C-alpha cells in the first residue's frame, strides 16, 4: 500500500518541519546522516523515518554554530586609523 502524499516530504517540507535550513538538510543527507532517498534529481523523505531519526538523534538536526571566530576589537588599534 503506497504512503499517503502527506507522509512523503520534499526538502522544502522537511526544512519547515525541522525548522532548519535547506543547506543543512542537504549536508546531512549527503553525508548519510539523515534518512532520505533520491527520486531522479530530487530528495524525498518519509515522515515516519524522519520522526524515528529524531528520536534516535535529538541533537543532530540543530543548525551548526558559525565556525568563523568573531573579531574582537584590538585595544591597541583604537584610533590608529584616524
mmJSON file of the N, C-alpha and C atoms, coordinates in Angstrom:
{"data_MODEL":{"atom_site":{
"group_PDB":["ATOM","ATOM","ATOM","ATOM","ATOM","ATOM","ATOM","ATOM","ATOM","ATOM","ATOM","ATOM","ATOM","ATOM","ATOM","ATOM","ATOM","ATOM","ATOM","ATOM","ATOM","ATOM","ATOM","ATOM","ATOM","ATOM","ATOM","ATOM","ATOM","ATOM","ATOM","ATOM","ATOM","ATOM","ATOM","ATOM","ATOM","ATOM","ATOM","ATOM","ATOM","ATOM","ATOM","ATOM","ATOM","ATOM","ATOM","ATOM","ATOM","ATOM","ATOM","ATOM","ATOM","ATOM","ATOM","ATOM","ATOM","ATOM","ATOM","ATOM","ATOM","ATOM","ATOM","ATOM","ATOM","ATOM","ATOM","ATOM","ATOM","ATOM","ATOM","ATOM","ATOM","ATOM","ATOM","ATOM","ATOM","ATOM","ATOM","ATOM","ATOM","ATOM","ATOM","ATOM","ATOM","ATOM","ATOM","ATOM","ATOM","ATOM","ATOM","ATOM","ATOM","ATOM","ATOM","ATOM","ATOM","ATOM","ATOM","ATOM","ATOM","ATOM","ATOM","ATOM","ATOM","ATOM","ATOM","ATOM","ATOM","ATOM","ATOM","ATOM","ATOM","ATOM","ATOM","ATOM","ATOM","ATOM","ATOM","ATOM","ATOM","ATOM","ATOM","ATOM","ATOM","ATOM","ATOM","ATOM","ATOM","ATOM","ATOM","ATOM","ATOM","ATOM","ATOM","ATOM","ATOM","ATOM","ATOM","ATOM","ATOM","ATOM","ATOM","ATOM","ATOM","ATOM","ATOM","ATOM","ATOM","ATOM","ATOM","ATOM","ATOM","ATOM","ATOM","ATOM","ATOM","ATOM","ATOM","ATOM","ATOM","ATOM","ATOM","ATOM","ATOM","ATOM","ATOM","ATOM","ATOM","ATOM","ATOM","ATOM","ATOM","ATOM","ATOM","ATOM","ATOM","ATOM","ATOM","ATOM","ATOM","ATOM","ATOM","ATOM","ATOM","ATOM","ATOM","ATOM","ATOM","ATOM","ATOM","ATOM","ATOM","ATOM","ATOM","ATOM","ATOM","ATOM","ATOM","ATOM","ATOM","ATOM","ATOM","ATOM","ATOM","ATOM","ATOM","ATOM","ATOM","ATOM","ATOM","ATOM","ATOM","ATOM","ATOM","ATOM","ATOM","ATOM","ATOM","ATOM","ATOM","ATOM","ATOM","ATOM","ATOM","ATOM","ATOM","ATOM","ATOM","ATOM","ATOM","ATOM","ATOM","ATOM","ATOM","ATOM","ATOM","ATOM","ATOM","ATOM","ATOM","ATOM","ATOM","ATOM","ATOM","ATOM"],
"id":[1,2,3,4,5,6,7,8,9,10,11,12,13,14,15,16,17,18,19,20,21,22,23,24,25,26,27,28,29,30,31,32,33,34,35,36,37,38,39,40,41,42,43,44,45,46,47,48,49,50,51,52,53,54,55,56,57,58,59,60,61,62,63,64,65,66,67,68,69,70,71,72,73,74,75,76,77,78,79,80,81,82,83,84,85,86,87,88,89,90,91,92,93,94,95,96,97,98,99,100,101,102,103,104,105,106,107,108,109,110,111,112,113,114,115,116,117,118,119,120,121,122,123,124,125,126,127,128,129,130,131,132,133,134,135,136,137,138,139,140,141,142,143,144,145,146,147,148,149,150,151,152,153,154,155,156,157,158,159,160,161,162,163,164,165,166,167,168,169,170,171,172,173,174,175,176,177,178,179,180,181,182,183,184,185,186,187,188,189,190,191,192,193,194,195,196,197,198,199,200,201,202,203,204,205,206,207,208,209,210,211,212,213,214,215,216,217,218,219,220,221,222,223,224,225,226,227,228,229,230,231,232,233,234,235,236,237,238,239,240,241,242,243,244,245,246],
"type_symbol":["N","C","C","N","C","C","N","C","C","N","C","C","N","C","C","N","C","C","N","C","C","N","C","C","N","C","C","N","C","C","N","C","C","N","C","C","N","C","C","N","C","C","N","C","C","N","C","C","N","C","C","N","C","C","N","C","C","N","C","C","N","C","C","N","C","C","N","C","C","N","C","C","N","C","C","N","C","C","N","C","C","N","C","C","N","C","C","N","C","C","N","C","C","N","C","C","N","C","C","N","C","C","N","C","C","N","C","C","N","C","C","N","C","C","N","C","C","N","C","C","N","C","C","N","C","C","N","C","C","N","C","C","N","C","C","N","C","C","N","C","C","N","C","C","N","C","C","N","C","C","N","C","C","N","C","C","N","C","C","N","C","C","N","C","C","N","C","C","N","C","C","N","C","C","N","C","C","N","C","C","N","C","C","N","C","C","N","C","C","N","C","C","N","C","C","N","C","C","N","C","C","N","C","C","N","C","C","N","C","C","N","C","C","N","C","C","N","C","C","N","C","C","N","C","C","N","C","C","N","C","C","N","C","C","N","C","C","N","C","C","N","C","C","N","C","C"],
"label_atom_id":["N","CA","C","N","CA","C","N","CA","C","N","CA","C","N","CA","C","N","CA","C","N","CA","C","N","CA","C","N","CA","C","N","CA","C","N","CA","C","N","CA","C","N","CA","C","N","CA","C","N","CA","C","N","CA","C","N","CA","C","N","CA","C","N","CA","C","N","CA","C","N","CA","C","N","CA","C","N","CA","C","N","CA","C","N","CA","C","N","CA","C","N","CA","C","N","CA","C","N","CA","C","N","CA","C","N","CA","C","N","CA","C","N","CA","C","N","CA","C","N","CA","C","N","CA","C","N","CA","C","N","CA","C","N","CA","C","N","CA","C","N","CA","C","N","CA","C","N","CA","C","N","CA","C","N","CA","C","N","CA","C","N","CA","C","N","CA","C","N","CA","C","N","CA","C","N","CA","C","N","CA","C","N","CA","C","N","CA","C","N","CA","C","N","CA","C","N","CA","C","N","CA","C","N","CA","C","N","CA","C","N","CA","C","N","CA","C","N","CA","C","N","CA","C","N","CA","C","N","CA","C","N","CA","C","N","CA","C","N","CA","C","N","CA","C","N","CA","C","N","CA","C","N","CA","C","N","CA","C","N","CA","C","N","CA","C","N","CA","C","N","CA","C","N","CA","C","N","CA","C","N","CA","C","N","CA","C"],
"label_alt_id":[null,null,null,null,null,null,null,null,null,null,null,null,null,null,null,null,null,null,null,null,null,null,null,null,null,null,null,null,null,null,null,null,null,null,null,null,null,null,null,null,null,null,null,null,null,null,null,null,null,null,null,null,null,null,null,null,null,null,null,null,null,null,null,null,null,null,null,null,null,null,null,null,null,null,null,null,null,null,null,null,null,null,null,null,null,null,null,null,null,null,null,null,null,null,null,null,null,null,null,null,null,null,null,null,null,null,null,null,null,null,null,null,null,null,null,null,null,null,null,null,null,null,null,null,null,null,null,null,null,null,null,null,null,null,null,null,null,null,null,null,null,null,null,null,null,null,null,null,null,null,null,null,null,null,null,null,null,null,null,null,null,null,null,null,null,null,null,null,null,null,null,null,null,null,null,null,null,null,null,null,null,null,null,null,null,null,null,null,null,null,null,null,null,null,null,null,null,null,null,null,null,null,null,null,null,null,null,null,null,null,null,null,null,null,null,null,null,null,null,null,null,null,null,null,null,null,null,null,null,null,null,null,null,null,null,null,null,null,null,null,null,null,null,null,null,null],
"label_comp_id":["UNK","UNK","UNK","UNK","UNK","UNK","UNK","UNK","UNK","UNK","UNK","UNK","UNK","UNK","UNK","UNK","UNK","UNK","UNK","UNK","UNK","UNK","UNK","UNK","UNK","UNK","UNK","UNK","UNK","UNK","UNK","UNK","UNK","UNK","UNK","UNK","UNK","UNK","UNK","UNK","UNK","UNK","UNK","UNK","UNK","UNK","UNK","UNK","UNK","UNK","UNK","UNK","UNK","UNK","UNK","UNK","UNK","UNK","UNK","UNK","UNK","UNK","UNK","UNK","UNK","UNK","UNK","UNK","UNK","UNK","UNK","UNK","UNK","UNK","UNK","UNK","UNK","UNK","UNK","UNK","UNK","UNK","UNK","UNK","UNK","UNK","UNK","UNK","UNK","UNK","UNK","UNK","UNK","UNK","UNK","UNK","UNK","UNK","UNK","UNK","UNK","UNK","UNK","UNK","UNK","UNK","UNK","UNK","UNK","UNK","UNK","UNK","UNK","UNK","UNK","UNK","UNK","UNK","UNK","UNK","UNK","UNK","UNK","UNK","UNK","UNK","UNK","UNK","UNK","UNK","UNK","UNK","UNK","UNK","UNK","UNK","UNK","UNK","UNK","UNK","UNK","UNK","UNK","UNK","UNK","UNK","UNK","UNK","UNK","UNK","UNK","UNK","UNK","UNK","UNK","UNK","UNK","UNK","UNK","UNK","UNK","UNK","UNK","UNK","UNK","UNK","UNK","UNK","UNK","UNK","UNK","UNK","UNK","UNK","UNK","UNK","UNK","UNK","UNK","UNK","UNK","UNK","UNK","UNK","UNK","UNK","UNK","UNK","UNK","UNK","UNK","UNK","UNK","UNK","UNK","UNK","UNK","UNK","UNK","UNK","UNK","UNK","UNK","UNK","UNK","UNK","UNK","UNK","UNK","UNK","UNK","UNK","UNK","UNK","UNK","UNK","UNK","UNK","UNK","UNK","UNK","UNK","UNK","UNK","UNK","UNK","UNK","UNK","UNK","UNK","UNK","UNK","UNK","UNK","UNK","UNK","UNK","UNK","UNK","UNK","UNK","UNK","UNK","UNK","UNK","UNK"],
"label_asym_id":["A","A","A","A","A","A","A","A","A","A","A","A","A","A","A","A","A","A","A","A","A","A","A","A","A","A","A","A","A","A","A","A","A","A","A","A","A","A","A","A","A","A","A","A","A","A","A","A","A","A","A","A","A","A","A","A","A","A","A","A","A","A","A","A","A","A","A","A","A","A","A","A","A","A","A","A","A","A","A","A","A","A","A","A","A","A","A","A","A","A","A","A","A","A","A","A","A","A","A","A","A","A","A","A","A","A","A","A","A","A","A","A","A","A","A","A","A","A","A","A","A","A","A","A","A","A","A","A","A","A","A","A","A","A","A","A","A","A","A","A","A","A","A","A","A","A","A","A","A","A","A","A","A","A","A","A","A","A","A","A","A","A","A","A","A","A","A","A","A","A","A","A","A","A","A","A","A","A","A","A","A","A","A","A","A","A","A","A","A","A","A","A","A","A","A","A","A","A","A","A","A","A","A","A","A","A","A","A","A","A","A","A","A","A","A","A","A","A","A","A","A","A","A","A","A","A","A","A","A","A","A","A","A","A","A","A","A","A","A","A","A","A","A","A","A","A"],
"label_entity_id":["1","1","1","1","1","1","1","1","1","1","1","1","1","1","1","1","1","1","1","1","1","1","1","1","1","1","1","1","1","1","1","1","1","1","1","1","1","1","1","1","1","1","1","1","1","1","1","1","1","1","1","1","1","1","1","1","1","1","1","1","1","1","1","1","1","1","1","1","1","1","1","1","1","1","1","1","1","1","1","1","1","1","1","1","1","1","1","1","1","1","1","1","1","1","1","1","1","1","1","1","1","1","1","1","1","1","1","1","1","1","1","1","1","1","1","1","1","1","1","1","1","1","1","1","1","1","1","1","1","1","1","1","1","1","1","1","1","1","1","1","1","1","1","1","1","1","1","1","1","1","1","1","1","1","1","1","1","1","1","1","1","1","1","1","1","1","1","1","1","1","1","1","1","1","1","1","1","1","1","1","1","1","1","1","1","1","1","1","1","1","1","1","1","1","1","1","1","1","1","1","1","1","1","1","1","1","1","1","1","1","1","1","1","1","1","1","1","1","1","1","1","1","1","1","1","1","1","1","1","1","1","1","1","1","1","1","1","1","1","1","1","1","1","1","1","1"],
"label_seq_id":[1,1,1,2,2,2,3,3,3,4,4,4,5,5,5,6,6,6,7,7,7,8,8,8,9,9,9,10,10,10,11,11,11,12,12,12,13,13,13,14,14,14,15,15,15,16,16,16,17,17,17,18,18,18,19,19,19,20,20,20,21,21,21,22,22,22,23,23,23,24,24,24,25,25,25,26,26,26,27,27,27,28,28,28,29,29,29,30,30,30,31,31,31,32,32,32,33,33,33,34,34,34,35,35,35,36,36,36,37,37,37,38,38,38,39,39,39,40,40,40,41,41,41,42,42,42,43,43,43,44,44,44,45,45,45,46,46,46,47,47,47,48,48,48,49,49,49,50,50,50,51,51,51,52,52,52,53,53,53,54,54,54,55,55,55,56,56,56,57,57,57,58,58,58,59,59,59,60,60,60,61,61,61,62,62,62,63,63,63,64,64,64,65,65,65,66,66,66,67,67,67,68,68,68,69,69,69,70,70,70,71,71,71,72,72,72,73,73,73,74,74,74,75,75,75,76,76,76,77,77,77,78,78,78,79,79,79,80,80,80,81,81,81,82,82,82],
"pdbx_PDB_ins_code":[null,null,null,null,null,null,null,null,null,null,null,null,null,null,null,null,null,null,null,null,null,null,null,null,null,null,null,null,null,null,null,null,null,null,null,null,null,null,null,null,null,null,null,null,null,null,null,null,null,null,null,null,null,null,null,null,null,null,null,null,null,null,null,null,null,null,null,null,null,null,null,null,null,null,null,null,null,null,null,null,null,null,null,null,null,null,null,null,null,null,null,null,null,null,null,null,null,null,null,null,null,null,null,null,null,null,null,null,null,null,null,null,null,null,null,null,null,null,null,null,null,null,null,null,null,null,null,null,null,null,null,null,null,null,null,null,null,null,null,null,null,null,null,null,null,null,null,null,null,null,null,null,null,null,null,null,null,null,null,null,null,null,null,null,null,null,null,null,null,null,null,null,null,null,null,null,null,null,null,null,null,null,null,null,null,null,null,null,null,null,null,null,null,null,null,null,null,null,null,null,null,null,null,null,null,null,null,null,null,null,null,null,null,null,null,null,null,null,null,null,null,null,null,null,null,null,null,null,null,null,null,null,null,null,null,null,null,null,null,null,null,null,null,null,null,null],
"Cartn_x":[0.844,0.0,0.891,0.731,1.589,1.322,2.371,2.248,1.355,0.517,-0.283,0.629,0.184,1.041,1.612,0.894,1.387,2.518,2.718,3.776,5.113,5.118,6.34,6.621,7.836,8.181,9.304,9.251,10.334,11.351,12.452,13.458,12.871,12.0,11.36,10.41,9.627,8.716,9.507,10.604,11.39,12.089,12.562,13.191,12.187,10.965,9.929,9.574,9.478,9.12,10.164,11.439,12.521,12.984,12.524,12.892,14.399,14.977,16.388,16.514,17.668,17.853,17.969,17.645,17.771,19.231,20.145,21.564,22.032,21.538,21.875,21.314,20.095,19.495,20.285,20.657,21.441,22.737,23.383,24.634,24.393,23.376,23.078,22.763,21.956,21.541,22.695,23.518,24.651,25.714,25.795,26.731,26.15,24.912,24.267,23.78,23.664,23.241,21.734,21.031,19.586,18.941,17.877,17.247,16.44,16.831,16.118,16.527,15.823,16.191,15.966,16.794,16.669,15.686,14.816,13.901,14.252,14.975,15.519,16.589,16.406,17.372,16.92,15.775,15.198,15.167,15.357,15.311,13.883,13.552,12.249,12.484,11.616,11.776,10.452,10.485,9.306,9.198,8.06,7.863,8.112,7.646,7.832,9.32,10.121,11.561,12.237,11.789,12.347,12.01,10.753,10.353,11.172,11.412,12.227,13.665,14.197,15.562,15.69,14.678,14.7,14.751,14.011,14.013,15.387,16.069,17.367,18.524,18.333,19.399,18.832,18.459,17.785,18.616,19.94,20.764,21.267,20.988,21.562,20.959,19.754,19.093,19.302,20.124,20.376,21.276,21.048,21.903,23.292,24.341,25.681,26.011,26.745,27.182,28.206,28.297,29.262,30.663,31.46,32.815,33.8,33.362,34.255,34.283,35.483,35.543,35.151,34.513,34.144,35.377,35.452,36.578,36.315,37.298,37.186,37.995,37.534,38.269,39.667,40.623,42.006,42.227,42.378,42.511,43.76,44.768,45.99,45.811,44.716,44.49,43.429,42.909,41.869,42.372,41.682,42.014,43.231,43.787,45.002,44.757,43.528,43.233,42.779,42.733,42.227,43.303],
"Cartn_y":[-1.178,0.0,1.243,2.153,3.334,4.294,5.051,6.03,7.187,7.705,8.883,10.051,10.945,12.051,12.894,13.072,13.856,13.186,11.891,11.166,11.237,11.77,11.94,13.435,13.824,15.244,15.578,16.786,17.332,17.977,18.438,19.118,20.388,21.072,22.277,21.942,20.866,20.426,20.076,19.34,18.885,20.047,21.022,22.204,22.932,23.067,23.716,22.855,21.56,20.635,20.635,20.614,20.574,21.968,22.978,24.373,24.582,24.029,24.247,24.57,25.056,25.475,24.277,24.554,23.516,23.119,24.068,23.732,22.759,22.914,21.972,20.594,20.547,19.266,18.583,19.344,18.761,18.175,18.885,18.394,17.091,17.056,15.857,14.654,14.867,13.747,13.284,14.204,13.811,13.067,13.349,12.642,11.324,11.032,9.797,9.832,11.011,11.146,11.279,11.488,11.691,10.716,10.015,9.045,9.73,9.467,10.023,9.261,9.507,8.853,9.803,9.648,10.462,9.823,10.644,10.233,11.137,10.578,11.412,12.306,13.616,14.568,15.154,14.739,15.353,14.395,14.964,14.175,14.07,12.899,12.667,11.995,12.301,11.831,11.288,10.132,9.567,10.183,10.774,11.43,10.462,9.245,8.254,7.988,7.889,7.661,8.873,10.065,11.29,11.358,11.051,11.069,10.066,8.901,7.887,8.369,8.97,9.501,10.575,11.442,12.488,11.897,10.824,10.181,9.591,9.074,8.436,9.437,10.595,11.606,12.987,13.239,14.504,15.754,15.675,16.863,17.019,16.064,16.074,17.11,17.543,18.451,19.916,20.193,21.588,22.23,23.542,24.299,24.375,24.102,24.222,25.681,25.922,27.276,27.708,28.986,29.505,29.096,28.641,28.199,29.362,30.511,31.65,32.342,32.569,33.266,34.718,35.243,36.651,37.495,38.618,39.51,40.318,40.339,41.186,42.441,43.552,44.797,44.73,45.231,45.267,46.592,46.576,47.83,48.618,47.957,48.668,49.451,49.161,49.861,50.935,51.176,52.179,53.528,54.086,55.392,55.393,54.243,54.188,54.648,54.512,54.891,56.335,57.055,58.424,59.402],
"Cartn_z":[0.0,0.0,0.0,-0.961,-1.037,0.122,0.485,1.572,1.119,2.009,1.657,1.308,0.416,-0.029,1.123,2.214,3.336,4.095,3.849,4.541,3.817,2.603,1.825,1.764,2.154,2.197,1.228,0.704,-0.116,0.826,0.279,1.087,1.712,0.963,1.485,2.635,2.454,3.517,4.785,4.595,5.733,6.435,5.668,6.271,7.167,6.7,7.506,8.717,8.527,9.602,10.719,10.336,11.323,11.749,11.032,11.286,11.184,10.12,9.819,8.336,7.935,6.551,5.602,4.347,3.329,3.148,3.281,3.1,4.182,5.411,6.476,6.155,5.648,5.273,4.167,3.134,2.044,2.592,3.504,4.085,4.842,5.689,6.471,5.588,4.56,3.709,2.821,2.346,1.508,2.312,3.613,4.483,5.0,4.62,5.045,6.481,7.054,8.448,8.603,7.519,7.536,6.571,6.995,6.091,4.989,3.783,2.636,1.396,0.315,-0.933,-2.088,-3.085,-4.283,-5.238,-5.767,-6.823,-8.0,-8.954,-10.021,-9.427,-9.573,-9.028,-7.698,-7.223,-6.024,-4.844,-3.649,-2.422,-1.922,-1.38,-0.749,0.59,1.543,2.906,3.428,4.065,4.703,6.097,6.389,7.673,8.836,8.711,9.773,10.03,8.971,9.117,9.76,9.403,9.99,11.476,11.819,13.227,14.042,13.49,14.169,14.315,13.26,13.29,14.371,14.49,15.512,16.923,17.128,18.445,18.762,17.742,17.947,17.976,17.346,17.235,17.57,18.8,19.13,18.87,18.855,18.646,17.215,16.35,15.007,14.079,14.332,13.4,13.749,14.721,15.071,14.045,13.821,12.927,13.555,12.792,13.357,13.636,14.695,15.008,13.97,13.745,12.787,13.205,12.251,12.548,12.544,12.014,11.954,13.311,13.851,15.135,14.965,15.967,15.925,16.169,15.463,15.678,16.938,17.803,18.975,18.705,19.203,18.938,19.535,18.814,19.266,19.984,21.304,22.052,21.673,21.097,20.725,19.439,18.695,17.422,17.543,18.712,18.892,18.399,17.434,16.903,15.995,15.667,14.847,13.418,12.92,11.547,11.417,12.513,12.465,12.137],
"occupancy":[1.0,1.0,1.0,1.0,1.0,1.0,1.0,1.0,1.0,1.0,1.0,1.0,1.0,1.0,1.0,1.0,1.0,1.0,1.0,1.0,1.0,1.0,1.0,1.0,1.0,1.0,1.0,1.0,1.0,1.0,1.0,1.0,1.0,1.0,1.0,1.0,1.0,1.0,1.0,1.0,1.0,1.0,1.0,1.0,1.0,1.0,1.0,1.0,1.0,1.0,1.0,1.0,1.0,1.0,1.0,1.0,1.0,1.0,1.0,1.0,1.0,1.0,1.0,1.0,1.0,1.0,1.0,1.0,1.0,1.0,1.0,1.0,1.0,1.0,1.0,1.0,1.0,1.0,1.0,1.0,1.0,1.0,1.0,1.0,1.0,1.0,1.0,1.0,1.0,1.0,1.0,1.0,1.0,1.0,1.0,1.0,1.0,1.0,1.0,1.0,1.0,1.0,1.0,1.0,1.0,1.0,1.0,1.0,1.0,1.0,1.0,1.0,1.0,1.0,1.0,1.0,1.0,1.0,1.0,1.0,1.0,1.0,1.0,1.0,1.0,1.0,1.0,1.0,1.0,1.0,1.0,1.0,1.0,1.0,1.0,1.0,1.0,1.0,1.0,1.0,1.0,1.0,1.0,1.0,1.0,1.0,1.0,1.0,1.0,1.0,1.0,1.0,1.0,1.0,1.0,1.0,1.0,1.0,1.0,1.0,1.0,1.0,1.0,1.0,1.0,1.0,1.0,1.0,1.0,1.0,1.0,1.0,1.0,1.0,1.0,1.0,1.0,1.0,1.0,1.0,1.0,1.0,1.0,1.0,1.0,1.0,1.0,1.0,1.0,1.0,1.0,1.0,1.0,1.0,1.0,1.0,1.0,1.0,1.0,1.0,1.0,1.0,1.0,1.0,1.0,1.0,1.0,1.0,1.0,1.0,1.0,1.0,1.0,1.0,1.0,1.0,1.0,1.0,1.0,1.0,1.0,1.0,1.0,1.0,1.0,1.0,1.0,1.0,1.0,1.0,1.0,1.0,1.0,1.0,1.0,1.0,1.0,1.0,1.0,1.0,1.0,1.0,1.0,1.0,1.0,1.0],
"B_iso_or_equiv":[0.0,0.0,0.0,0.0,0.0,0.0,0.0,0.0,0.0,0.0,0.0,0.0,0.0,0.0,0.0,0.0,0.0,0.0,0.0,0.0,0.0,0.0,0.0,0.0,0.0,0.0,0.0,0.0,0.0,0.0,0.0,0.0,0.0,0.0,0.0,0.0,0.0,0.0,0.0,0.0,0.0,0.0,0.0,0.0,0.0,0.0,0.0,0.0,0.0,0.0,0.0,0.0,0.0,0.0,0.0,0.0,0.0,0.0,0.0,0.0,0.0,0.0,0.0,0.0,0.0,0.0,0.0,0.0,0.0,0.0,0.0,0.0,0.0,0.0,0.0,0.0,0.0,0.0,0.0,0.0,0.0,0.0,0.0,0.0,0.0,0.0,0.0,0.0,0.0,0.0,0.0,0.0,0.0,0.0,0.0,0.0,0.0,0.0,0.0,0.0,0.0,0.0,0.0,0.0,0.0,0.0,0.0,0.0,0.0,0.0,0.0,0.0,0.0,0.0,0.0,0.0,0.0,0.0,0.0,0.0,0.0,0.0,0.0,0.0,0.0,0.0,0.0,0.0,0.0,0.0,0.0,0.0,0.0,0.0,0.0,0.0,0.0,0.0,0.0,0.0,0.0,0.0,0.0,0.0,0.0,0.0,0.0,0.0,0.0,0.0,0.0,0.0,0.0,0.0,0.0,0.0,0.0,0.0,0.0,0.0,0.0,0.0,0.0,0.0,0.0,0.0,0.0,0.0,0.0,0.0,0.0,0.0,0.0,0.0,0.0,0.0,0.0,0.0,0.0,0.0,0.0,0.0,0.0,0.0,0.0,0.0,0.0,0.0,0.0,0.0,0.0,0.0,0.0,0.0,0.0,0.0,0.0,0.0,0.0,0.0,0.0,0.0,0.0,0.0,0.0,0.0,0.0,0.0,0.0,0.0,0.0,0.0,0.0,0.0,0.0,0.0,0.0,0.0,0.0,0.0,0.0,0.0,0.0,0.0,0.0,0.0,0.0,0.0,0.0,0.0,0.0,0.0,0.0,0.0,0.0,0.0,0.0,0.0,0.0,0.0,0.0,0.0,0.0,0.0,0.0,0.0],
"pdbx_formal_charge":[null,null,null,null,null,null,null,null,null,null,null,null,null,null,null,null,null,null,null,null,null,null,null,null,null,null,null,null,null,null,null,null,null,null,null,null,null,null,null,null,null,null,null,null,null,null,null,null,null,null,null,null,null,null,null,null,null,null,null,null,null,null,null,null,null,null,null,null,null,null,null,null,null,null,null,null,null,null,null,null,null,null,null,null,null,null,null,null,null,null,null,null,null,null,null,null,null,null,null,null,null,null,null,null,null,null,null,null,null,null,null,null,null,null,null,null,null,null,null,null,null,null,null,null,null,null,null,null,null,null,null,null,null,null,null,null,null,null,null,null,null,null,null,null,null,null,null,null,null,null,null,null,null,null,null,null,null,null,null,null,null,null,null,null,null,null,null,null,null,null,null,null,null,null,null,null,null,null,null,null,null,null,null,null,null,null,null,null,null,null,null,null,null,null,null,null,null,null,null,null,null,null,null,null,null,null,null,null,null,null,null,null,null,null,null,null,null,null,null,null,null,null,null,null,null,null,null,null,null,null,null,null,null,null,null,null,null,null,null,null,null,null,null,null,null,null],
"auth_seq_id":[1,1,1,2,2,2,3,3,3,4,4,4,5,5,5,6,6,6,7,7,7,8,8,8,9,9,9,10,10,10,11,11,11,12,12,12,13,13,13,14,14,14,15,15,15,16,16,16,17,17,17,18,18,18,19,19,19,20,20,20,21,21,21,22,22,22,23,23,23,24,24,24,25,25,25,26,26,26,27,27,27,28,28,28,29,29,29,30,30,30,31,31,31,32,32,32,33,33,33,34,34,34,35,35,35,36,36,36,37,37,37,38,38,38,39,39,39,40,40,40,41,41,41,42,42,42,43,43,43,44,44,44,45,45,45,46,46,46,47,47,47,48,48,48,49,49,49,50,50,50,51,51,51,52,52,52,53,53,53,54,54,54,55,55,55,56,56,56,57,57,57,58,58,58,59,59,59,60,60,60,61,61,61,62,62,62,63,63,63,64,64,64,65,65,65,66,66,66,67,67,67,68,68,68,69,69,69,70,70,70,71,71,71,72,72,72,73,73,73,74,74,74,75,75,75,76,76,76,77,77,77,78,78,78,79,79,79,80,80,80,81,81,81,82,82,82],
"auth_comp_id":["UNK","UNK","UNK","UNK","UNK","UNK","UNK","UNK","UNK","UNK","UNK","UNK","UNK","UNK","UNK","UNK","UNK","UNK","UNK","UNK","UNK","UNK","UNK","UNK","UNK","UNK","UNK","UNK","UNK","UNK","UNK","UNK","UNK","UNK","UNK","UNK","UNK","UNK","UNK","UNK","UNK","UNK","UNK","UNK","UNK","UNK","UNK","UNK","UNK","UNK","UNK","UNK","UNK","UNK","UNK","UNK","UNK","UNK","UNK","UNK","UNK","UNK","UNK","UNK","UNK","UNK","UNK","UNK","UNK","UNK","UNK","UNK","UNK","UNK","UNK","UNK","UNK","UNK","UNK","UNK","UNK","UNK","UNK","UNK","UNK","UNK","UNK","UNK","UNK","UNK","UNK","UNK","UNK","UNK","UNK","UNK","UNK","UNK","UNK","UNK","UNK","UNK","UNK","UNK","UNK","UNK","UNK","UNK","UNK","UNK","UNK","UNK","UNK","UNK","UNK","UNK","UNK","UNK","UNK","UNK","UNK","UNK","UNK","UNK","UNK","UNK","UNK","UNK","UNK","UNK","UNK","UNK","UNK","UNK","UNK","UNK","UNK","UNK","UNK","UNK","UNK","UNK","UNK","UNK","UNK","UNK","UNK","UNK","UNK","UNK","UNK","UNK","UNK","UNK","UNK","UNK","UNK","UNK","UNK","UNK","UNK","UNK","UNK","UNK","UNK","UNK","UNK","UNK","UNK","UNK","UNK","UNK","UNK","UNK","UNK","UNK","UNK","UNK","UNK","UNK","UNK","UNK","UNK","UNK","UNK","UNK","UNK","UNK","UNK","UNK","UNK","UNK","UNK","UNK","UNK","UNK","UNK","UNK","UNK","UNK","UNK","UNK","UNK","UNK","UNK","UNK","UNK","UNK","UNK","UNK","UNK","UNK","UNK","UNK","UNK","UNK","UNK","UNK","UNK","UNK","UNK","UNK","UNK","UNK","UNK","UNK","UNK","UNK","UNK","UNK","UNK","UNK","UNK","UNK","UNK","UNK","UNK","UNK","UNK","UNK","UNK","UNK","UNK","UNK","UNK","UNK"],
"auth_asym_id":["A","A","A","A","A","A","A","A","A","A","A","A","A","A","A","A","A","A","A","A","A","A","A","A","A","A","A","A","A","A","A","A","A","A","A","A","A","A","A","A","A","A","A","A","A","A","A","A","A","A","A","A","A","A","A","A","A","A","A","A","A","A","A","A","A","A","A","A","A","A","A","A","A","A","A","A","A","A","A","A","A","A","A","A","A","A","A","A","A","A","A","A","A","A","A","A","A","A","A","A","A","A","A","A","A","A","A","A","A","A","A","A","A","A","A","A","A","A","A","A","A","A","A","A","A","A","A","A","A","A","A","A","A","A","A","A","A","A","A","A","A","A","A","A","A","A","A","A","A","A","A","A","A","A","A","A","A","A","A","A","A","A","A","A","A","A","A","A","A","A","A","A","A","A","A","A","A","A","A","A","A","A","A","A","A","A","A","A","A","A","A","A","A","A","A","A","A","A","A","A","A","A","A","A","A","A","A","A","A","A","A","A","A","A","A","A","A","A","A","A","A","A","A","A","A","A","A","A","A","A","A","A","A","A","A","A","A","A","A","A","A","A","A","A","A","A"],
"auth_atom_id":["N","CA","C","N","CA","C","N","CA","C","N","CA","C","N","CA","C","N","CA","C","N","CA","C","N","CA","C","N","CA","C","N","CA","C","N","CA","C","N","CA","C","N","CA","C","N","CA","C","N","CA","C","N","CA","C","N","CA","C","N","CA","C","N","CA","C","N","CA","C","N","CA","C","N","CA","C","N","CA","C","N","CA","C","N","CA","C","N","CA","C","N","CA","C","N","CA","C","N","CA","C","N","CA","C","N","CA","C","N","CA","C","N","CA","C","N","CA","C","N","CA","C","N","CA","C","N","CA","C","N","CA","C","N","CA","C","N","CA","C","N","CA","C","N","CA","C","N","CA","C","N","CA","C","N","CA","C","N","CA","C","N","CA","C","N","CA","C","N","CA","C","N","CA","C","N","CA","C","N","CA","C","N","CA","C","N","CA","C","N","CA","C","N","CA","C","N","CA","C","N","CA","C","N","CA","C","N","CA","C","N","CA","C","N","CA","C","N","CA","C","N","CA","C","N","CA","C","N","CA","C","N","CA","C","N","CA","C","N","CA","C","N","CA","C","N","CA","C","N","CA","C","N","CA","C","N","CA","C","N","CA","C","N","CA","C","N","CA","C","N","CA","C","N","CA","C","N","CA","C","N","CA","C","N","CA","C"],
"pdbx_PDB_model_num":[1,1,1,1,1,1,1,1,1,1,1,1,1,1,1,1,1,1,1,1,1,1,1,1,1,1,1,1,1,1,1,1,1,1,1,1,1,1,1,1,1,1,1,1,1,1,1,1,1,1,1,1,1,1,1,1,1,1,1,1,1,1,1,1,1,1,1,1,1,1,1,1,1,1,1,1,1,1,1,1,1,1,1,1,1,1,1,1,1,1,1,1,1,1,1,1,1,1,1,1,1,1,1,1,1,1,1,1,1,1,1,1,1,1,1,1,1,1,1,1,1,1,1,1,1,1,1,1,1,1,1,1,1,1,1,1,1,1,1,1,1,1,1,1,1,1,1,1,1,1,1,1,1,1,1,1,1,1,1,1,1,1,1,1,1,1,1,1,1,1,1,1,1,1,1,1,1,1,1,1,1,1,1,1,1,1,1,1,1,1,1,1,1,1,1,1,1,1,1,1,1,1,1,1,1,1,1,1,1,1,1,1,1,1,1,1,1,1,1,1,1,1,1,1,1,1,1,1,1,1,1,1,1,1,1,1,1,1,1,1,1,1,1,1,1,1]
}}}
